[in-house]
Amino acid sequence: MIRLLFARLLLVAVPFAIWFAYRWWVKRQGRPLPGTPYAWLFLAGVGLMTGSLFLTALTAPDTRGKVYVPAEAGPDGRVTPGRYIEAPKTPRP
């Protein structure tokens, strides 16, 4: 979960990184540069994050009708990761 949160926050930071790299390059050439558009950079980052959430929703596997089996520690200390299994069929009356 932390990895997913970090990836989303990284997407918000991408426009800022691009802007500051561009700003460094322009200053190095000696050209004037207007102020930093923080609101536009933040909105661009939120747009990237929103796009990633939509893409995740469209490409995530469908787990409806399946049962989640949580991670377990075995007697030898090895941890089996959580997984989804097919739901048992119940007979209809």
PyMOL commands that set and color helices and strands:
alter all, ss='L'
color gray80, all
select helices_A, chain A and resi 2-28+38-59
alter helices_A, ss='H'
color red, helices_A
select strands_A, chain A and resi 66-69+72-73+79-80+83-86
alter strands_A, ss='S'
color yellow, strands_A
deselect
rebuild
show_as cartoon
